[in-house]
Amino acid sequence: MKCRTPLLGAEIYASDTVVKTVYHTCKSRFCNGCGNRGTLTWQREQWCALPDVRYSEICFTMPNVLWPLLHRDRQLLHDIAALGASVIRRWVQAHYGVLPLILVIPHTFGRRLNYHPHLHILVSAGGLNKRENRWINFRHFDKYALMYWWRFAVIQYLAEVRGADAEGVATLDQTLKRQNKRPWNIHIKRFSSKEPFFAICCALSPSSAYRRASNHRSN
């Protein structure tokens, strides 16, 4: 509400004939203006850093009964993102013997701005073979194998980090055992370049999600 208003101060630029006042922004990622600007800046930086090769997007989700654990401890959410990258990297190395490019975008919200932690992961459809020092292309990702690896990694991780807490250990142990027996949802899309992935990420950014919700309410 205070963004670009006198409440946050301003910079004044003046010449002999013209005076221009530029009000400060709030710099919040939830702001329609500031969040969108930050998204575009991040998009340009990643666009320049990533090579123009074929990619796949892998979306890792987890059961909603595990969401409260990540909501109470933000460090767990950070570790889950690194865990998702590790799962894909190890699976690719085991099946193709190469090191892929991986970019993880953790999302903590759904399309309705509800708390819904999941990972959007951009993976190159190829990787570096260090022994031969060359790039090797591949296209296939085994959806069910990745689901098993992801489920095992998350459950093992949560069991280890929460195992030291005396309170609620038995309940958590039973929850993890039940979730280990059910399939988890993961989604895989193939892209011919990096462009579609960044378009999706920008469309799902907090500022754009807020605009969609605002438009929906106004309509």
C-alpha positions as MATLAB code, in Angstrom:
seq = 'MKCRTPLLGAEIYASDTVVKTVYHTCKSRFCNGCGNRGTLTWQREQWCALPDVRYSEICFTMPNVLWPLLHRDRQLLHDIAALGASVIRRWVQAHYGVLPLILVIPHTFGRRLNYHPHLHILVSAGGLNKRENRWINFRHFDKYALMYWWRFAVIQYLAEVRGADAEGVATLDQTLKRQNKRPWNIHIKRFSSKEPFFAICCALSPSSAYRRASNHRSN';
ca = [
       0.000    0.000    0.000;
       2.930    2.363    0.614;
       4.814    1.417   -2.571;
       5.673    4.418   -4.763;
       4.091    6.882   -2.340;
       5.626    9.719   -0.267;
       5.426    7.458    2.802;
       8.556    5.596    1.661;
      10.487    8.697    0.611;
      11.614    9.757   -2.830;
      14.492   10.898   -5.010;
      14.207   14.331   -6.639;
      15.901   15.017   -9.957;
      15.953   18.602  -11.146;
      17.303   20.736  -13.921;
      16.875   24.417  -14.667;
      13.497   23.751  -16.253;
      12.199   20.396  -14.985;
      11.760   18.757  -11.574;
      10.977   15.026  -11.379;
      10.121   13.121   -8.195;
      10.684    9.354   -8.136;
       9.056    7.680   -5.143;
      10.735    4.664   -3.518;
       9.344    1.170   -3.948;
       8.656   -1.356   -1.206;
      10.876   -4.019   -2.839;
       8.560   -6.797   -1.687;
       8.271   -9.928   -3.816;
       4.511   -9.879   -3.161;
       4.087   -6.407   -4.642;
       2.509   -6.267   -8.109;
       5.243   -3.904   -9.311;
       8.312   -4.938   -7.313;
       7.630   -8.680   -7.496;
       7.169   -8.589  -11.241;
      10.382   -6.599  -11.681;
      12.310   -9.070   -9.554;
      10.879  -11.972  -11.538;
      11.926  -10.425  -14.848;
      15.420   -9.671  -13.539;
      15.855  -13.244  -12.328;
      14.535  -14.568  -15.639;
      17.083  -12.557  -17.637;
      19.960  -13.712  -15.420;
      19.042  -17.391  -15.748;
      18.407  -16.995  -19.472;
      21.982  -15.779  -19.969;
      23.479  -18.454  -17.710;
      21.823  -21.533  -19.215;
      22.847  -22.929  -22.625;
      20.213  -23.270  -25.322;
      19.723  -27.058  -25.367;
      16.741  -29.341  -24.888;
      15.281  -29.471  -21.383;
      12.663  -31.270  -19.351;
      10.640  -29.926  -16.443;
      10.120  -32.300  -13.539;
       7.611  -31.308  -10.872;
       8.082  -33.050   -7.519;
       5.152  -32.952   -5.091;
       4.563  -34.538   -1.704;
       1.475  -35.574    0.305;
      -0.369  -32.763    2.078;
       0.097  -34.439    5.477;
       3.788  -33.523    5.225;
       3.216  -29.854    4.400;
       2.886  -28.705    8.046;
       6.436  -29.936    8.757;
       7.836  -27.645    6.077;
       5.579  -24.791    7.141;
       6.907  -24.867   10.701;
      10.574  -25.066    9.689;
      11.754  -23.060    6.672;
      15.131  -24.806    6.743;
      13.397  -28.057    5.847;
      11.969  -26.401    2.751;
      15.453  -25.268    1.752;
      16.825  -28.778    2.242;
      13.956  -30.338    0.275;
      14.930  -28.240   -2.762;
      18.518  -29.488   -2.555;
      17.204  -33.019   -2.054;
      15.163  -32.829   -5.260;
      18.222  -31.769   -7.254;
      20.276  -34.564   -5.687;
      17.669  -37.202   -6.596;
      17.636  -36.198  -10.260;
      21.410  -35.837  -10.481;
      22.008  -39.294   -8.998;
      19.356  -40.930  -11.168;
      20.811  -39.404  -14.353;
      24.339  -40.392  -13.367;
      23.201  -43.958  -12.608;
      21.392  -44.393  -15.935;
      23.400  -42.245  -18.355;
      26.711  -41.640  -16.621;
      26.600  -37.880  -17.189;
      26.225  -34.727  -15.107;
      23.125  -32.720  -16.139;
      22.269  -29.063  -15.668;
      19.670  -28.651  -12.914;
      17.742  -25.558  -11.819;
      15.302  -25.934   -8.896;
      12.445  -23.491   -8.302;
      10.693  -24.263   -4.977;
       7.091  -23.080   -4.760;
       5.303  -22.760   -1.436;
       1.903  -21.829   -2.854;
      -0.751  -23.113   -5.239;
      -2.802  -21.319   -7.856;
      -5.231  -20.188   -5.160;
      -2.406  -18.830   -2.980;
      -2.818  -21.755   -0.579;
       0.236  -23.293    1.102;
       1.297  -26.090   -1.229;
       5.063  -26.763   -1.256;
       6.410  -28.431   -4.409;
       9.424  -28.218   -6.708;
       9.654  -27.162  -10.345;
      12.955  -28.494  -11.666;
      14.510  -27.680  -15.026;
      16.800  -30.501  -16.181;
      18.874  -30.533  -19.344;
      18.091  -33.400  -21.737;
      21.754  -34.248  -21.762;
      24.829  -33.967  -19.632;
      28.593  -33.813  -19.421;
      30.527  -37.050  -19.562;
      33.582  -36.144  -17.493;
      35.625  -39.156  -18.580;
      35.262  -38.370  -22.273;
      34.895  -34.614  -21.752;
      31.915  -34.349  -24.079;
      28.207  -33.589  -23.975;
      25.830  -36.548  -24.395;
      22.144  -36.038  -25.222;
      19.284  -38.116  -23.861;
      15.529  -37.609  -23.703;
      13.947  -40.235  -21.468;
      13.172  -39.764  -17.778;
      11.546  -42.708  -16.000;
       8.618  -41.113  -14.179;
       7.959  -44.056  -11.861;
      11.600  -44.625  -10.976;
      12.037  -40.938  -10.154;
       8.910  -41.076   -8.001;
      10.321  -43.986   -5.993;
      13.697  -42.248   -5.550;
      12.049  -38.957   -4.560;
       9.645  -40.601   -2.093;
      12.418  -42.617   -0.464;
      14.704  -39.591   -0.163;
      12.055  -37.327    1.406;
      10.833  -39.939    3.894;
      14.361  -40.869    4.954;
      15.291  -37.221    5.350;
      12.229  -36.319    7.440;
      12.714  -39.395    9.608;
      16.313  -38.397   10.324;
      15.787  -34.689   11.048;
      12.728  -35.304   13.232;
      13.996  -38.456   14.903;
      15.710  -36.501   17.675;
      12.453  -34.875   18.812;
      10.860  -36.898   21.600;
       7.434  -35.375   21.082;
       5.405  -36.710   18.169;
       8.021  -39.206   16.937;
       5.638  -42.165   17.004;
       2.942  -40.260   15.130;
       5.378  -39.024   12.510;
       6.809  -42.513   12.103;
       3.373  -43.935   11.373;
       2.628  -41.108    8.946;
       5.848  -41.685    7.025;
       5.206  -45.428    6.822;
       1.749  -44.842    5.350;
       3.024  -42.299    2.820;
       5.795  -44.668    1.777;
       3.176  -47.156    0.553;
       1.221  -44.767   -1.697;
       2.211  -43.273   -5.040;
       3.293  -39.636   -5.107;
       2.423  -37.304   -7.946;
       5.223  -36.111  -10.192;
       4.875  -34.503  -13.615;
       7.331  -34.414  -16.513;
       7.248  -32.103  -19.532;
       9.703  -31.957  -22.425;
      10.827  -28.655  -23.937;
      12.829  -27.998  -27.083;
      14.474  -24.987  -25.395;
      14.631  -23.141  -22.069;
      12.050  -20.514  -23.040;
       8.803  -22.371  -22.120;
      10.061  -23.153  -18.621;
      10.768  -19.513  -17.792;
       7.378  -18.515  -19.175;
       5.733  -21.008  -16.815;
       7.767  -19.841  -13.808;
       6.876  -16.208  -14.472;
       3.220  -17.149  -14.836;
       3.381  -18.866  -11.425;
       5.280  -16.103   -9.622;
       3.707  -14.621   -6.449;
       2.958  -11.295   -8.131;
       1.247  -12.871  -11.126;
      -0.682  -15.268   -8.893;
      -1.851  -12.275   -6.850;
      -2.953  -10.502  -10.037;
      -4.911  -13.558  -11.165;
      -6.643  -13.812   -7.782;
      -7.422  -10.075   -7.797;
      -8.835  -10.264  -11.313;
     -10.929  -13.263  -10.346;
     -12.397  -11.443   -7.357;
     -13.099   -8.309   -9.378;
     -14.829  -10.325  -12.122;
];
